[in-house]
C-alpha cells in the first residue's frame, strides 16, 4: 500500500501568509496616519521602536513576554478549533498561578518533582475552572462566552480575597504576595551575555525563562494532537459541522467538555514562566490582567497555527517592549495600543478577503480541470468519430 505524503501547495501557503501580512500593513498605515495627525514622523517612530526592540536586553524581555502570550494563544486556539470562544483564559491563568504558588510554597520536594508538582497544580486548577463553563454549556446550554466572562470576574474577586495577609499572602516591603517558593521549585533559565555595542567587557543582558522550552513543547503537542490523531480530527470536524460529526458517531457533548478542559489546562500554564522563572510567588503586580484577551488577538493573527502563533507572540512582545522608547522621544506610546487594536480588526477583514480569493481561485482551477479532462474514445465513436 502506497504511503500518503502530504503535498506542498505553494498557492495555499502563499494565501495563508498573505492575510497576516495584509493585516500588519493596514495597522502600520493607520498608525502612520495617527502619528501624522499628532505631528510626528511615522518613519522616526518606527525606526526608534526597531532600534530599541532589537537590543539584546530587550530581546530577552520580548522572548519572556512572548512565552506567556504563546501559551495564552494556544489555549484560545484549542477552543477556536472546536468553534468555542473561551474568553476566560485570563481568569483561568491567574487563579491557576495563585493556587500553584500557594501549593508550591507549602511543600518541600526534590527539584524536578517540585517543579512538576507546581505545574500539575496549575494545569488541574486551570482545567477545573474552564470545566465549569464546559459543564454549563453541555448540560444547561449556557453560552461559553457568557459563562467564561462571568468566571473571569469571579476568579478575579477570589484571587483578590485570597491574596491578602488574612488568608494566604504576606506583607513584605509594602507588597502583598504569597510566600516564596523554595529554590527547588524554580525553573532554571538561560543567561544571555555578550559584549555590548561600544563596550569591551562581557555583560549579562538578562535571563530567558527556561519555561520557554516547555511552551515550545506544548506547541508541538498541540500541532500533533490536532493534526495527527483521531481525537484532533473529531475535534476539528465537530467545530466545522456539528451535524456531520454527530452523523459520523462523534459524541459532541464529550468533545465540548474535553475541549474546554484542555483549553483551561493550557491556560493554567500561562503564568508558569513568570512564577517559576522570576517572581517565585504570586502578586497581582507580577501577573497582570489582560493576557488572556491578548491571547485571542494573537490566536487570530497566527490563524490557530502554532508556528503562526509563535511569530505573532514575538511580534506582540516586541510592540509591548518597544513602546517604552516612544515616551522618551516625546511620542505618545498609545500609538502601539492603536496598532495592536487595529491588527485585531484588520486581521478579521484580511482573512475574509483571502478566503474569498482562495474560493474563487479554487473554482477557477476546478473549471479549468473539467475543460482539460480527456474524452472517452467510445463516446467520440458514437458521435461519428473514429474509435
Helices and strands as residue ranges (DSSP letters): H 10-37, H 42-53, H 56-81, H 89-106, H 111-140, H 144-162, E 169-172, E 175-178, G 183-185, E 190-195, E 202-208, H 211-228, H 230-240, H 242-247, H 252-267, H 272-274, I 275-279, H 291-301, H 306-322, H 324-328, H 334-371, H 377-382
